[in-house]
């Protein structure tokens, strides 16, 4: 029996999906089905049941899954140790992140990483923040990159960078003639925002509430791209990370305004499950994300923050729980 077959079986049980297991292991769905049939023929029993709710293990399948999970874990640990001895960085990395980070923050880092470690396959998944934490616990992904990292004892959190939050409006908005806007001046404006359970939405609401503004939301979405399109056609204004709108601002489809009260920022962090043994590839990936003195240069938002700081301007970091600069940073063991 091949270790790869056991890993595929574990991925099926954990995800409840043949297609997901196929994508995770870079094989076709028919190949996954064939591997399951070969296991069932080998042990002469049914291992998986298919239903409307997805795929579930039979009692025999649960026994095989429990044992296989441990076998796969030990095998991965063995591979990691051997690769460290041989200085080989290879394999695959599964990273979960939100759209705004994956589309606008990670690309230069991914380019740098793959240039240095071409034998590594990076599988990037776009997920809601709560799903990233769930998938880390279940072992479906190796790392998460999130905004406003939650303080939970079962996760290690490593500071990545800070985004500047700005206001975006359509070009024909009365506010568009300004470069800056007071938060208090936004009373009565219609807002397009993230859905209420998303951390960036909670932080934006706190900024507005702290300055006496009760926002009137006309639309709520779960990703940055849809929010931008809604603002472009004049449905409202929105508070978003600056880096996510640089292309639209340069094309003239959106106008961006900074806040007169100072700079509000969104902390980003790399997270992984505490106690999990990280492969050499995962460790190198974290190094590329966190070593700003390497080939990847800091984004324009960070450079602007340093310039403001050197001029003595106030920089405020807003978090959903009201803390300022309160996130815990842990060194990679």
C-alpha positions in Angstrom: 0.0 0.0 0.0 1.3 3.5 -0.9 1.5 6.3 1.6 0.1 8.6 -1.1 -3.1 6.5 -1.2 -3.6 6.8 2.6 -3.1 10.5 2.4 -5.7 10.8 -0.4 -8.1 8.7 1.7 -7.5 11.0 4.7 -8.2 14.1 2.6 -11.4 12.6 1.4 -12.6 11.9 4.9 -11.5 15.3 6.3 -13.0 17.3 3.4 -16.0 15.1 2.6 -15.2 15.7 -1.1 -13.5 13.6 -3.8 -12.8 16.7 -5.9 -11.1 18.5 -3.0 -8.9 15.5 -2.3 -8.0 15.4 -6.0 -7.0 19.1 -6.0 -5.0 18.7 -2.8 -2.9 15.8 -4.2 -2.7 17.1 -7.8 -4.4 14.1 -9.4 -7.7 13.7 -11.2 -11.0 12.9 -9.5 -11.1 9.5 -11.3 -7.7 8.6 -9.9 -9.0 9.4 -6.4 -12.0 7.1 -7.0 -9.7 4.3 -8.3 -7.6 4.6 -5.1 -10.6 4.2 -2.9 -11.8 1.2 -4.9 -8.4 -0.4 -4.6 -8.5 0.0 -0.8 -12.0 -1.4 -0.6 -11.0 -4.4 -2.8 -7.9 -5.0 -0.7 -9.8 -5.1 2.6 -13.0 -6.6 1.1 -15.2 -4.0 2.8 -16.9 -0.7 2.1 -15.0 2.3 3.4 -17.0 5.3 2.2 -20.6 6.2 2.0 -21.9 8.9 -0.3 -24.9 11.0 0.5 -26.5 14.4 0.1 -24.4 15.8 2.9 -21.2 14.6 1.2 -18.8 11.7 1.8 -18.7 9.9 5.2 -16.6 7.0 6.4 -18.2 3.7 7.2 -17.2 2.1 10.6 -14.4 0.3 8.8 -13.5 3.5 7.0 -13.2 5.4 10.3 -10.8 2.7 11.6 -8.7 3.1 8.5 -8.8 6.9 8.7 -7.7 7.0 12.3 -4.7 4.7 11.7 -3.8 6.3 8.3 -3.8 9.8 9.8 -1.0 8.8 12.2 0.9 6.9 9.5 0.8 9.9 7.2 1.8 12.3 10.0 4.8 10.2 10.9 5.8 9.8 7.3 5.7 13.6 6.7 7.9 14.1 9.8 10.4 11.5 8.5 10.5 13.3 5.1 11.0 16.7 6.7 13.9 15.4 8.8 15.6 13.8 5.8 15.2 16.9 3.7 16.6 19.1 6.4 19.7 16.8 6.5 20.0 16.9 2.7 19.2 20.6 2.5 16.4 19.9 0.1 13.5 22.3 0.1 10.6 20.6 -1.8 7.1 19.3 -1.4 3.9 21.3 -1.2 2.5 24.1 1.0 -1.2 24.7 1.6 -1.9 28.3 2.5 -5.3 29.7 3.4 -6.0 33.5 3.1 -8.7 36.0 2.5 -9.2 37.6 -1.0 -7.8 41.1 -0.1 -4.5 39.5 1.1 -4.1 36.8 -1.4 -4.8 39.0 -4.4 -3.0 42.1 -3.4 -0.5 41.3 -0.7 1.0 37.9 -1.4 1.9 37.9 -5.1 5.3 39.5 -4.8 6.2 37.3 -1.9 5.0 34.2 -3.8 7.1 35.2 -6.8 10.2 35.6 -4.7 9.6 32.3 -2.9 9.1 30.3 -6.1 12.1 31.9 -7.7 14.2 30.7 -4.7 12.5 27.3 -4.2 11.1 26.1 -7.5 10.7 22.5 -6.3 7.9 23.6 -3.9 4.3 23.7 -5.0 2.3 26.4 -3.2 -1.5 25.7 -3.1 -3.3 29.0 -2.2 -6.9 28.8 -1.1 -9.3 31.8 -0.6 -11.3 31.3 2.6 -13.3 33.3 5.1 -11.2 34.0 8.2 -13.2 31.6 10.5 -12.7 28.8 7.9 -9.0 29.4 7.9 -8.8 28.8 11.7 -11.0 25.7 11.3 -8.9 24.2 8.5 -5.7 24.8 10.5 -7.1 22.8 13.4 -8.2 20.0 11.1 -4.9 19.9 9.3 -6.4 20.8 5.9 -3.9 23.7 5.4 -0.4 24.4 6.7 -0.6 28.1 7.2 -3.1 31.0 7.3 -2.5 34.6 6.5 -5.2 36.7 8.1 -6.1 40.2 9.1 -6.6 41.0 12.8 -5.3 37.7 14.1 -7.4 36.2 16.8 -5.7 35.6 20.2 -6.2 31.9 20.6 -3.8 29.6 22.6 -3.9 26.8 20.0 -2.3 29.0 17.3 1.0 30.7 16.8 0.8 34.2 15.3 3.7 35.9 13.5 3.3 39.5 12.5 3.5 40.0 8.7 2.7 43.6 7.9 0.2 46.5 8.4 -2.2 47.8 5.7 -3.3 51.5 5.7 -7.1 51.8 5.7 -8.5 54.5 3.4 -11.9 55.7 2.1 -12.9 55.0 -1.5 -15.6 56.9 -3.4 -16.7 57.0 -7.0 -15.0 59.7 -9.1 -18.2 61.8 -9.3 -18.8 61.8 -5.6 -18.8 65.3 -3.9 -16.0 63.9 -1.7 -13.8 63.0 -4.6 -12.4 66.5 -5.0 -10.6 66.1 -1.7 -7.4 64.2 -0.8 -8.3 63.7 2.8 -11.5 63.5 4.7 -12.5 63.7 8.4 -14.1 60.6 9.8 -16.8 62.8 11.4 -17.7 64.2 8.0 -19.0 60.7 6.9 -22.2 61.0 8.8 -25.1 60.4 6.4 -23.0 58.7 3.8 -24.1 55.4 2.3 -21.5 52.6 2.9 -20.6 49.4 1.1 -18.8 47.1 3.5 -17.6 43.6 4.4 -20.1 41.3 6.0 -20.5 41.9 9.8 -18.6 38.8 11.0 -15.4 39.8 9.0 -12.7 41.4 11.1 -12.0 44.3 8.8 -15.7 45.3 9.0 -15.6 45.2 12.8 -12.5 47.4 12.8 -14.0 49.9 10.3 -17.2 50.1 12.4 -15.1 50.8 15.5 -13.3 53.7 13.7 -16.6 55.2 12.7 -18.2 54.7 16.0 -15.2 56.2 17.9 -15.7 59.4 15.9 -19.4 59.6 16.3 -20.5 58.1 13.0 -23.2 55.5 12.7 -22.7 54.0 9.2 -25.7 53.3 6.9 -24.8 50.1 5.0 -26.6 49.6 1.8 -24.7 46.5 0.7 -22.5 43.9 2.4 -20.1 41.5 0.7 -17.5 38.9 1.7 -14.7 40.0 -0.6 -12.9 43.1 -1.6 -13.4 42.8 -5.3 -17.2 43.0 -5.1 -17.0 45.9 -2.7 -14.8 47.9 -5.2 -17.2 47.2 -8.1 -20.2 48.4 -6.0 -18.4 51.7 -5.1 -17.3 52.2 -8.7 -20.9 52.3 -9.9 -21.9 54.8 -7.2 -23.7 52.6 -4.7 -21.8 54.0 -1.7 -18.3 54.6 -0.2 -16.2 52.1 1.6 -13.3 51.8 4.0 -10.7 49.4 2.6 -7.0 48.5 2.7 -5.0 51.0 0.5 -3.0 48.4 -1.4 -6.2 46.7 -2.7 -7.3 49.8 -4.6 -4.1 51.0 -6.2 -4.9 49.7 -9.7 -8.4 51.3 -9.7 -7.1 54.6 -8.4 -4.4 54.7 -11.1 -7.1 54.0 -13.8 -9.4 56.7 -12.4 -12.3 54.4 -11.6 -12.1 55.1 -7.9 -10.9 58.0 -5.8 -9.0 57.3 -2.6 -9.1 59.6 0.5 -6.9 59.3 3.6 -8.2 60.3 7.0 -7.4 63.7 8.6 -7.4 62.1 12.1 -4.3 60.0 11.3 -3.5 56.7 9.8 -5.7 53.7 10.7 -4.0 50.3 9.9 -5.0 46.7 9.6 -2.5 44.2 11.1 -1.8 41.0 9.1 -0.3 37.9 10.5 0.8 34.4 9.6 -0.8 31.7 11.7 -0.3 28.0 12.2 -1.5 25.4 14.7 0.7 25.3 17.8 2.6 22.0 18.2 2.6 21.3 14.5 5.9 20.3 13.0 6.6 22.6 10.1 8.3 21.3 7.0 11.4 23.0 5.6 9.3 24.4 2.8 6.8 26.0 5.2 9.6 27.4 7.3 11.3 29.0 4.2 7.9 30.4 3.1 7.5 32.1 6.5 11.0 33.4 6.2 10.3 35.0 2.9 7.1 36.6 4.2 8.7 38.0 7.3 12.3 39.0 6.2 11.6 42.5 4.8 15.4 43.0 4.4 15.4 40.4 1.6 14.6 40.7 -2.0 10.9 41.5 -1.4 10.6 45.2 -0.8 8.1 46.7 1.6 4.8 47.8 0.1 4.0 51.4 -0.5 1.7 51.5 2.5 4.5 50.6 4.8 6.9 53.1 3.2 4.2 55.8 3.6 3.8 54.9 7.2 7.5 55.3 7.9 7.5 58.6 6.2 4.6 59.9 8.3 6.3 58.6 11.4 9.6 60.4 10.5 7.5 63.6 10.1 6.1 63.1 13.6 2.5 62.4 12.4 0.4 60.2 14.6 -0.1 56.6 13.5 -3.0 54.7 15.0 -3.5 51.0 14.7 -7.1 50.0 15.1 -8.1 46.4 16.1 -11.7 45.0 16.4 -11.3 44.8 20.2 -10.2 48.4 20.6 -6.6 47.6 21.4 -3.8 49.6 19.8 -0.8 47.7 18.7 -1.9 44.9 21.0 -1.4 41.8 18.9 1.0 39.1 20.3 4.0 38.3 18.2 5.8 35.0 18.6 9.1 34.0 17.1 9.2 31.0 14.8 10.7 28.2 16.8 
